[in-house]
Amino acid sequence: MTHIRTKSRPIFGAMFGFFVGVCFTLFFVLIRVVSGPGDMEMKYGFSPFQVGYLYLGGGIVGGAIAGTLLPLAQDRVGAMVVGAAGAFPVYLGADLLIGAGGSGSLDLFGPTLLSLIVGGAVGWIVWRPFPPDKKPD
């Protein structure tokens, strides 16, 4: 992905994010089929379809953000920033879906903390040095 042109990075990132969202959605469906229908709607107040939309939408937006910020990933710390920024839309969407604990207010602390921990760790793990001839613009 490092050799993709600047204008194409958000599009490629969104397509990759869509793919990741589809994988997470299929995994969620598999768990739902194996465990059987639960009381998700009663307990949490949202449907399985909303979870699928969250994974797909968050994956697309997060992928576009990560693709746009790709030049920052020239070192591990930059890769952590890109990972955290790419994960943030999913955690923000989950916070909105849950309804911020029923308070109706938006709390950015939880999504920010989770995206820094999980997205930063993913960025750290998947980071690879850019080949000298393929550095991003």
C-alpha positions in Angstrom: 0.0 0.0 0.0 3.0 2.3 0.4 3.5 2.7 -3.3 -0.1 3.8 -4.1 -0.4 7.4 -5.3 -1.5 10.1 -2.9 -5.0 10.6 -4.5 -5.7 6.8 -4.5 -4.7 6.1 -0.9 -8.1 7.0 0.8 -10.0 5.0 -1.8 -7.7 2.0 -1.4 -7.9 2.3 2.4 -11.7 2.5 2.2 -11.8 -0.6 0.1 -9.5 -2.4 2.5 -11.6 -1.2 5.4 -14.7 -2.5 3.7 -13.0 -5.9 3.4 -12.1 -5.9 7.0 -15.6 -4.8 7.9 -17.0 -7.7 5.9 -14.7 -10.2 7.7 -15.8 -8.8 11.1 -19.4 -9.0 10.1 -19.1 -12.6 8.9 -17.3 -13.5 12.2 -20.1 -11.8 14.1 -22.8 -13.7 12.1 -20.9 -17.0 12.8 -20.9 -16.3 16.5 -24.6 -15.4 16.4 -25.4 -18.6 14.5 -23.4 -20.8 16.8 -24.6 -19.2 20.0 -28.2 -18.8 18.9 -30.4 -15.8 19.1 -29.8 -14.0 22.3 -31.3 -11.1 24.0 -29.0 -8.6 22.4 -31.9 -6.3 21.4 -33.4 -6.5 24.9 -30.1 -6.3 26.8 -28.2 -3.7 24.7 -30.9 -2.0 22.7 -29.6 -2.7 19.2 -30.0 -5.3 16.5 -27.4 -7.5 14.8 -28.0 -5.6 11.6 -26.8 -2.4 13.4 -23.6 -4.2 14.4 -23.0 -5.2 10.8 -23.6 -1.7 9.6 -21.2 -0.5 12.3 -18.4 -2.8 11.1 -18.9 -2.0 7.5 -19.3 1.8 7.9 -16.5 2.0 10.5 -14.2 -0.1 8.3 -14.8 2.1 5.3 -14.3 5.4 7.2 -11.4 4.1 9.3 -9.7 2.6 6.2 -10.0 5.9 4.3 -8.5 7.7 7.3 -5.6 5.2 7.6 -5.0 5.4 3.8 -4.8 9.2 3.9 -2.4 9.2 6.9 -0.2 6.4 5.5 2.8 8.7 5.0 3.0 9.1 8.8 3.8 5.4 9.1 7.4 5.7 8.3 8.3 4.5 11.8 6.6 2.5 14.5 5.2 5.5 16.3 3.7 6.9 13.1 2.2 3.5 12.4 0.6 3.6 15.9 -0.9 7.0 15.2 -2.3 5.7 11.8 -3.7 2.6 13.5 -5.3 4.6 16.3 -6.9 7.1 13.8 -8.2 4.2 11.7 -9.7 2.4 14.6 -11.4 5.5 16.1 -14.5 5.5 13.8 -15.4 2.0 14.8 -15.1 2.7 18.5 -17.0 6.0 18.1 -19.7 4.2 16.2 -19.9 1.6 19.0 -20.2 4.3 21.6 -23.0 5.9 19.6 -24.7 2.6 19.0 -24.7 1.7 22.7 -26.0 5.2 23.4 -23.2 6.3 25.7 -24.5 4.2 28.5 -28.0 5.4 28.0 -27.1 9.0 29.1 -27.7 10.3 25.6 -24.4 12.3 25.7 -21.4 11.6 23.7 -18.3 10.7 25.6 -15.1 10.7 23.6 -12.9 9.3 26.3 -13.8 5.6 25.8 -13.5 5.5 22.0 -10.3 7.5 22.1 -8.7 5.3 24.8 -9.8 2.1 23.0 -8.6 3.3 19.6 -5.2 4.3 21.1 -4.8 1.0 22.8 -6.1 -1.4 20.1 -5.3 0.7 17.0 -1.9 1.7 18.3 -1.1 -1.9 19.0 -2.2 -3.0 15.6 -0.1 -0.3 14.0 2.9 -1.4 16.1 2.5 -5.0 15.1 1.9 -4.6 11.3 4.5 -1.9 10.8 7.1 -2.6 8.1 9.9 -0.2 7.0 9.3 1.4 3.7 11.6 0.3 1.0 13.8 3.2 -0.1 12.4 3.2 -3.6 8.7 3.1 -2.5 8.5 5.8 0.1 5.1 7.5 0.0 4.7 11.1 -1.3 
